[in-house]
Amino acid sequence: MIVRVRSRDGLERVTLPDPSRATVSTLKSIIESQLGVPVAAQFLSLNRDLLLAKNPGDALRFTDLSDPAAILTSLGVAHGSVVFLSYFDLPRSVIGAPPITPSGSFGRKMTMDDLIARQVRVSRQETPHCDTASFDRDAAHAFQLYVNETLAFAVKRGGFMYGRVGEGGVVFVDFIYEPPQQGTEDALLLLRDPDEEALVEAIAAGLGMRRVGFVFTQSVGRMGKGEYTLSAREVLQAAELHAEGGIEEWVTALVKLEVNEDGAADVHFEAFQMSDNCVKLFKDGLFVTEIGDDDNPRVSRMKKDVVVGVKDTREVDNDFFLVPVKISDHQGPLSSSFPVENRITTVTLRALKNHLDRTKHLSFVKRISDFHLLLLLARYLDVNADVPALAECVLRQTSIPEGYQLLIESLAAAS
């Protein structure tokens, strides 16, 4: 039986010879012999949150694999299962990680570039700047429903997340703006429209919100291409958008299909921050930006040698750049029932009329409390005066001035 072991240093595999009799103690002994992590240093769990533990005291809270005599199969561990492994103050590298190419030799004259390269160090960031990413249930559902039922996760899809940064570094995602884009199985090309983004920013400002991150999907076609969290292309795009984002709490969210215990596929959300190290490397122009179809997707290539641990290399395991973030949900101030922009079906004023007819039982401010509806209206309003005023009414849930209500109803009637 093969068990996959996920630690903060990457994904590895161990082989258990007799799965029917293998216990937690057996697994720990095999991890020690095959992966080099001493039994006394191991903390195991089937809960991915173990990787967020900051010290041994935190890790002891995960008790599902704490009984050394428990049979693994009775705990739900089967062939191909992922077991999460945490350890502290134990420097190591993942077996099978990209080969390290040493730079320099005895007696070689060091150039200034060599000296600078030796100062560029890649290390793992243990603590995110964002404590938790909380997703508005309606916004998250509208996004995953489209990529699941319409796109069938066949191609990639992405969107900018807007919301608020609360106390303690909690990021609240209240709506998702999907820019013009073209997705394939492996790549996502954003065809960004500055004029449309100006409208989005005006609406967000009126709602007391700002851009707080980026969410994207992974296609089902990548499932057979090896075990990795983010590909080199995804790391590069995430680092670029994080660098542009302008806040240290910026969140990168991933939506994908995962096979559950019954063999069915579930939609799964994960949240990360790109490490400070990663964003700085991108800003300094050290990432190789040309990525070929035959390149190893598990690693990011650098233009110069960087120091990982004590060795120089130009290939860095992508997991080094990811800082896991806890996920929660909330019911935000907006609905997400209006058709979303830049999808297969163009949103017209007919959609506005249908929406207003369907929501007649609500107050007018409730009927227009939807970002995607406000974005359609913004195309017909003054972005400097009308859009902020209308958005502020939605923010405060105050009555819509009669003039705006008549204008919106006339736009709907014109369809």
C-alpha positions as CSV (number, residue, x, y, z in Angstrom):
1,M,0.0,0.0,0.0
2,I,1.3,3.4,-1.0
3,V,0.6,6.3,1.4
4,R,1.3,9.9,0.3
5,V,2.8,12.0,3.0
6,R,2.4,15.8,2.8
7,S,4.6,18.0,4.9
8,R,5.6,21.7,4.7
9,D,8.5,20.6,2.5
10,G,6.4,18.9,-0.2
11,L,4.7,15.6,-1.1
12,E,6.4,12.3,-0.7
13,R,5.4,8.6,-0.7
14,V,6.0,5.7,1.5
15,T,5.3,2.0,1.0
16,L,3.7,-0.2,3.6
17,P,4.3,-3.9,2.9
18,D,1.3,-5.4,4.9
19,P,-1.6,-2.9,4.9
20,S,-4.0,-5.2,6.7
21,R,-1.8,-5.3,9.8
22,A,-0.1,-1.9,9.5
23,T,-0.5,0.4,12.5
24,V,0.2,4.1,13.2
25,S,3.4,2.9,14.8
26,T,4.3,1.0,11.6
27,L,3.7,4.1,9.5
28,K,5.9,6.2,11.8
29,S,8.7,3.7,11.6
30,I,8.5,3.6,7.8
31,I,8.5,7.4,7.6
32,E,11.6,7.4,9.7
33,S,13.4,4.7,7.6
34,Q,12.2,6.0,4.2
35,L,12.0,9.8,4.7
36,G,14.5,10.3,7.5
37,V,12.1,12.0,10.0
38,P,12.7,10.5,13.5
39,V,9.6,8.9,15.1
40,A,9.9,11.2,18.1
41,A,9.7,14.3,15.9
42,Q,6.6,13.2,13.9
43,F,3.1,14.6,14.3
44,L,0.6,12.9,12.0
45,S,-3.0,13.6,11.0
46,L,-5.5,13.2,8.2
47,N,-6.4,16.9,8.8
48,R,-4.6,19.3,6.5
49,D,-4.8,22.0,9.2
50,L,-1.9,20.2,11.0
51,L,0.4,22.0,8.5
52,L,-0.7,25.3,10.1
53,A,0.5,24.3,13.5
54,K,3.2,26.7,14.7
55,N,4.7,24.6,17.5
56,P,4.5,21.1,19.0
57,G,1.8,22.3,21.4
58,D,-0.4,23.2,18.5
59,A,0.3,19.9,16.7
60,L,-0.7,17.9,19.8
61,R,-4.3,19.0,19.2
62,F,-4.6,16.7,16.2
63,T,-5.2,13.3,17.8
64,D,-6.8,11.2,15.0
65,L,-3.5,9.3,14.4
66,S,-2.1,9.5,17.9
67,D,-2.8,5.9,19.0
68,P,0.3,3.9,17.9
69,A,-1.5,0.6,18.1
70,A,-4.5,1.6,15.9
71,I,-4.8,-0.2,12.6
72,L,-4.4,2.3,9.7
73,T,-7.3,0.9,7.6
74,S,-9.7,1.3,10.6
75,L,-8.8,5.0,10.6
76,G,-9.6,5.4,6.9
77,V,-6.1,5.2,5.6
78,A,-6.1,3.3,2.3
79,H,-4.0,3.0,-0.8
80,G,-3.3,6.5,-2.1
81,S,-4.4,8.3,1.0
82,V,-2.7,11.5,2.0
83,V,-1.4,11.7,5.6
84,F,-0.2,15.1,6.8
85,L,3.2,15.2,8.6
86,S,4.5,18.0,10.8
87,Y,7.8,18.4,12.5
88,F,9.8,21.2,14.1
89,D,13.4,22.3,14.1
90,L,14.4,19.5,11.7
91,P,16.2,20.8,8.6
92,R,15.7,18.4,5.7
93,S,14.9,18.3,2.0
94,V,12.3,16.3,0.2
95,I,13.5,13.0,-1.3
96,G,13.2,13.3,-5.1
97,A,13.3,17.1,-5.1
98,P,14.8,18.8,-8.1
99,P,18.6,18.2,-8.4
100,I,20.8,20.9,-7.0
101,T,23.5,22.2,-9.3
102,P,26.4,23.6,-7.3
103,S,27.9,26.8,-8.4
104,G,31.5,27.8,-8.0
105,S,34.7,25.8,-7.3
106,F,37.9,26.1,-5.3
107,G,40.1,28.7,-6.7
108,R,37.5,30.2,-9.0
109,K,37.5,34.0,-9.2
110,M,34.1,35.3,-7.9
111,T,32.4,38.0,-9.9
112,M,30.0,40.6,-8.5
113,D,27.1,38.7,-9.9
114,D,28.3,35.6,-8.1
115,L,28.5,37.5,-4.8
116,I,25.0,38.9,-5.3
117,A,23.5,35.5,-6.1
118,R,24.9,34.1,-2.9
119,Q,22.9,36.7,-1.0
120,V,19.6,35.7,-2.7
121,R,18.2,33.1,-0.3
122,V,14.9,31.1,-0.7
123,S,13.5,30.0,2.6
124,R,10.1,28.8,3.8
125,Q,7.8,31.4,5.4
126,E,6.0,29.8,8.3
127,T,3.4,32.5,9.2
128,P,1.0,34.2,6.7
129,H,0.2,37.9,6.9
130,C,-3.5,36.8,6.4
131,D,-4.8,34.8,9.3
132,T,-8.0,33.6,7.6
133,A,-9.7,34.0,4.2
134,S,-13.5,34.1,4.7
135,F,-15.6,33.7,1.5
136,D,-19.1,35.0,1.0
137,R,-21.1,31.9,0.5
138,D,-23.1,33.2,-2.4
139,A,-20.1,34.6,-4.2
140,A,-18.1,31.4,-3.8
141,H,-21.0,29.3,-4.9
142,A,-21.7,31.3,-8.0
143,F,-18.0,31.0,-9.1
144,Q,-17.7,27.2,-8.4
145,L,-21.1,26.5,-9.9
146,Y,-20.1,28.0,-13.3
147,V,-16.7,26.2,-13.5
148,N,-18.2,22.9,-12.4
149,E,-21.5,22.7,-14.3
150,T,-20.8,24.9,-17.3
151,L,-17.1,24.5,-17.9
152,A,-16.9,21.1,-16.2
153,F,-13.4,22.1,-14.9
154,A,-12.1,21.4,-18.5
155,V,-10.4,24.8,-18.7
156,K,-9.0,27.3,-16.2
157,R,-11.0,30.2,-14.9
158,G,-10.1,33.1,-12.6
159,G,-11.4,36.2,-10.9
160,F,-10.3,39.1,-8.7
161,M,-11.6,38.9,-5.1
162,Y,-12.9,42.1,-3.5
163,G,-13.8,42.7,0.1
164,R,-12.3,43.9,3.4
165,V,-9.4,43.3,5.6
166,G,-10.6,42.9,9.2
167,E,-8.8,42.9,12.5
168,G,-6.1,40.3,13.0
169,G,-5.5,40.0,9.3
170,V,-8.8,38.3,8.4
171,V,-9.7,38.8,4.8
172,F,-13.4,38.9,3.9
173,V,-14.1,38.1,0.2
174,D,-17.5,39.7,-0.6
175,F,-17.6,39.5,-4.4
176,I,-15.6,38.1,-7.3
177,Y,-15.1,40.1,-10.5
178,E,-14.3,37.9,-13.5
179,P,-12.3,39.9,-16.1
180,P,-12.3,39.0,-19.8
181,Q,-10.1,35.9,-20.2
182,Q,-9.2,32.9,-22.1
183,G,-8.5,29.6,-20.3
184,T,-7.0,26.4,-21.5
185,E,-6.2,23.2,-19.6
186,D,-2.9,24.5,-18.4
187,A,-2.9,28.3,-18.7
188,L,-5.1,31.3,-17.9
189,L,-4.7,34.4,-20.1
190,L,-6.3,37.5,-18.6
191,L,-7.5,39.9,-21.3
192,R,-7.8,42.8,-18.9
193,D,-10.0,45.8,-19.8
194,P,-8.8,49.0,-18.0
195,D,-12.1,50.8,-18.6
196,E,-14.1,48.0,-17.1
197,E,-11.7,47.7,-14.1
198,A,-12.1,51.4,-13.5
199,L,-15.9,50.8,-13.1
200,V,-15.2,47.8,-10.7
201,E,-12.9,50.0,-8.6
202,A,-15.5,52.8,-8.4
203,I,-18.1,50.3,-7.2
204,A,-15.8,48.7,-4.7
205,A,-14.8,52.1,-3.3
206,G,-18.5,53.0,-2.8
207,L,-19.1,49.7,-1.0
208,G,-16.1,50.3,1.3
209,M,-14.2,47.4,-0.3
210,R,-11.0,46.9,-2.2
211,R,-9.3,44.2,-4.2
212,V,-7.9,41.6,-1.8
213,G,-6.8,38.6,-3.9
214,F,-7.2,36.3,-6.9
215,V,-9.0,33.0,-7.3
216,F,-8.5,30.5,-10.1
217,T,-9.4,26.9,-10.9
218,Q,-7.3,24.0,-11.9
219,S,-8.6,21.8,-14.8
220,V,-9.3,18.1,-14.4
221,G,-6.8,17.5,-17.2
222,R,-3.8,18.2,-14.8
223,M,-4.7,15.3,-12.5
224,G,-2.5,12.9,-14.4
225,K,0.5,15.2,-14.7
226,G,2.1,14.5,-11.3
227,E,1.6,15.6,-7.7
228,Y,2.0,19.3,-7.0
229,T,0.0,22.1,-5.5
230,L,0.7,24.9,-8.0
231,S,2.4,24.7,-11.3
232,A,5.3,27.0,-12.4
233,R,2.8,29.0,-14.5
234,E,0.4,29.3,-11.6
235,V,3.2,30.4,-9.2
236,L,4.4,33.0,-11.8
237,Q,0.9,34.4,-12.3
238,A,0.0,34.4,-8.6
239,A,3.3,36.2,-7.8
240,E,2.6,38.9,-10.4
241,L,-0.9,39.6,-9.2
242,H,0.2,39.6,-5.5
243,A,3.0,42.1,-6.4
244,E,0.4,44.3,-8.1
245,G,-2.1,43.9,-5.3
246,G,-0.4,46.3,-2.9
247,I,-1.4,44.8,0.4
248,E,0.5,42.2,2.5
249,E,-2.7,40.3,3.3
250,W,-3.3,39.5,-0.4
251,V,-4.8,36.0,-0.8
252,T,-4.4,33.5,-3.6
253,A,-7.3,31.0,-3.7
254,L,-7.5,27.7,-5.6
255,V,-10.6,25.8,-6.6
256,K,-10.3,22.2,-7.9
257,L,-12.0,18.9,-8.0
258,E,-10.8,16.2,-5.5
259,V,-11.9,12.6,-5.3
260,N,-13.5,11.7,-2.0
261,E,-13.6,8.4,-0.1
262,D,-16.6,7.2,-2.1
263,G,-14.9,7.8,-5.5
264,A,-17.0,10.9,-6.3
265,A,-15.6,14.3,-7.1
266,D,-16.0,17.2,-4.6
267,V,-15.3,20.9,-5.3
268,H,-12.5,22.0,-3.0
269,F,-11.3,25.5,-2.0
270,E,-7.7,26.1,-0.8
271,A,-6.2,29.5,0.2
272,F,-2.5,30.6,0.2
273,Q,-0.3,33.6,0.3
274,M,2.7,33.8,-1.9
275,S,5.7,34.2,0.4
276,D,7.4,37.5,0.8
277,N,10.5,35.8,-0.7
278,C,8.5,34.8,-3.8
279,V,7.0,38.2,-4.4
280,K,10.4,39.9,-4.0
281,L,12.0,37.4,-6.4
282,F,9.3,38.3,-8.9
283,K,9.8,42.1,-8.4
284,D,13.5,41.7,-8.8
285,G,13.0,39.9,-12.1
286,L,14.6,36.6,-11.1
287,F,11.8,34.3,-12.4
288,V,12.3,32.7,-15.8
289,T,9.0,33.7,-17.5
290,E,9.2,31.5,-20.6
291,I,7.8,28.2,-19.5
292,G,7.7,25.3,-22.1
293,D,5.2,22.5,-22.2
294,D,8.0,20.0,-21.4
295,D,9.3,21.9,-18.4
296,N,8.9,20.3,-14.9
297,P,5.7,22.0,-13.6
298,R,6.7,21.3,-9.9
299,V,9.6,23.8,-9.9
300,S,10.1,27.4,-10.8
301,R,13.3,28.3,-12.7
302,M,15.4,31.3,-11.7
303,K,17.6,33.4,-14.0
304,K,20.4,33.3,-11.5
305,D,21.5,30.9,-8.8
306,V,19.7,31.3,-5.5
307,V,20.5,29.7,-2.2
308,V,18.1,27.0,-0.9
309,G,19.3,25.7,2.4
310,V,23.0,25.6,2.0
311,K,23.2,24.9,-1.8
312,D,23.0,27.0,-4.9
313,T,20.3,26.2,-7.5
314,R,18.3,27.7,-10.3
315,E,15.2,25.4,-9.7
316,V,13.0,25.9,-6.6
317,D,10.2,23.6,-5.5
318,N,7.0,25.6,-5.8
319,D,5.9,24.5,-2.4
320,F,8.6,26.7,-0.9
321,F,6.7,29.7,-2.1
322,L,3.3,28.8,-0.6
323,V,2.1,29.9,2.8
324,P,-1.2,28.1,3.7
325,V,-4.1,30.2,4.9
326,K,-7.1,29.0,6.9
327,I,-10.5,29.2,5.2
328,S,-13.9,30.1,6.6
329,D,-17.2,31.5,5.2
330,H,-19.7,34.2,5.9
331,Q,-22.9,35.8,4.6
332,G,-21.8,39.2,3.2
333,P,-23.8,42.3,2.4
334,L,-24.3,41.4,-1.3
335,S,-26.3,38.8,-3.2
336,S,-24.8,37.0,-6.2
337,S,-27.9,36.0,-8.2
338,F,-27.4,38.4,-11.2
339,P,-25.7,37.0,-14.3
340,V,-21.9,37.4,-14.1
341,E,-19.9,39.5,-16.6
342,N,-17.5,38.1,-19.3
343,R,-18.9,34.6,-19.3
344,I,-20.2,32.7,-22.3
345,T,-23.6,34.5,-22.3
346,T,-23.4,38.2,-22.7
347,V,-25.2,40.2,-20.0
348,T,-27.7,42.6,-21.4
349,L,-30.4,45.0,-20.1
350,R,-32.9,42.1,-20.6
351,A,-31.2,40.4,-17.6
352,L,-31.8,43.6,-15.6
353,K,-35.5,43.5,-16.4
354,N,-35.8,39.8,-15.6
355,H,-34.0,40.3,-12.3
356,L,-36.2,43.3,-11.2
357,D,-39.3,41.4,-12.1
358,R,-38.1,38.3,-10.1
359,T,-37.3,40.4,-7.0
360,K,-40.4,42.6,-6.8
361,H,-41.1,41.4,-3.2
362,L,-37.9,43.1,-2.0
363,S,-37.1,46.7,-1.3
364,F,-35.4,48.4,-4.2
365,V,-32.1,48.7,-2.5
366,K,-32.1,45.0,-1.8
367,R,-33.0,44.3,-5.4
368,I,-29.9,46.1,-6.7
369,S,-27.5,44.9,-3.9
370,D,-25.5,42.7,-6.3
371,F,-22.1,43.7,-7.6
372,H,-22.7,42.1,-11.0
373,L,-25.9,44.1,-11.4
374,L,-24.1,47.3,-10.3
375,L,-21.4,46.7,-12.9
376,L,-24.0,46.5,-15.7
377,L,-25.6,49.8,-14.4
378,A,-22.2,51.5,-14.2
379,R,-21.9,51.3,-18.0
380,Y,-24.8,53.8,-18.2
381,L,-24.0,56.0,-15.3
382,D,-21.4,58.7,-14.4
383,V,-18.5,56.8,-12.9
384,N,-17.4,59.8,-10.8
385,A,-20.7,60.8,-9.3
386,D,-23.6,58.3,-9.9
387,V,-21.7,55.0,-9.3
388,P,-20.2,56.0,-5.9
389,A,-23.6,57.4,-4.8
390,L,-25.5,54.3,-5.8
391,A,-22.9,52.0,-4.2
392,E,-23.0,54.0,-1.0
393,C,-26.8,53.5,-0.8
394,V,-26.2,49.7,-1.1
395,L,-23.5,49.8,1.5
396,R,-25.7,51.6,4.0
397,Q,-28.9,49.9,2.8
398,T,-30.6,53.3,2.6
399,S,-33.4,54.1,0.2
400,I,-32.4,54.7,-3.4
401,P,-33.2,58.3,-4.5
402,E,-36.3,58.4,-6.8
403,G,-34.3,59.7,-9.7
404,Y,-31.9,56.8,-9.7
405,Q,-34.8,54.3,-9.3
406,L,-36.6,55.8,-12.3
407,L,-33.4,55.7,-14.4
408,I,-32.8,52.0,-13.5
409,E,-36.4,51.0,-14.2
410,S,-36.3,52.9,-17.6
411,L,-33.1,51.1,-18.5
412,A,-34.8,47.8,-17.8
413,A,-37.9,48.8,-19.7
414,A,-35.8,49.7,-22.7
415,S,-34.7,46.1,-23.2
